[in-house]
Amino acid sequence: MSALNRFLGDTPLRVLLKLLVVSFLVGLVMNAFGWSPMDVLYGIQKFFVDLWNLGFRAVDRFLGYILLGAAIVVPAFILLRIANYKK
């Protein structure tokens, strides 16, 4: 196994294919919710500004962000695990 394969965890072509699939699915989810990459960045910025301005009341909002992020990350993780499942 080459150093590149060890670093990537698989062959470069398979990693590229997996990234394309996950990117497509994340794009579908983001489109369904009407999000753009800038919306995500502004949301992160707004979160930290709110955290600074509101103090600990933002902790509740933080948990909401975790659940929102899990809506994207958990399906992506499951799809990656399915893609890695070797029979």
Secondary structure as the mmCIF struct_conf table of DSSP 4:
data_model
#
loop_
_struct_conf.conf_type_id
_struct_conf.id
_struct_conf.beg_label_comp_id
_struct_conf.beg_label_asym_id
_struct_conf.beg_label_seq_id
_struct_conf.end_label_comp_id
_struct_conf.end_label_asym_id
_struct_conf.end_label_seq_id
HELX_RH_AL_P HELX_RH_AL_P1 ALA A 3 LEU A 8
BEND BEND1 GLY A 9 ASP A 10
HELX_RH_AL_P HELX_RH_AL_P2 PRO A 12 PHE A 33
TURN_TY1_P TURN_TY1_P1 GLY A 34 GLY A 34
HELX_RH_AL_P HELX_RH_AL_P3 PRO A 37 LEU A 54
HELX_RH_3T_P HELX_RH_3T_P1 GLY A 55 ARG A 57
HELX_RH_AL_P HELX_RH_AL_P4 ALA A 58 ASN A 84
#
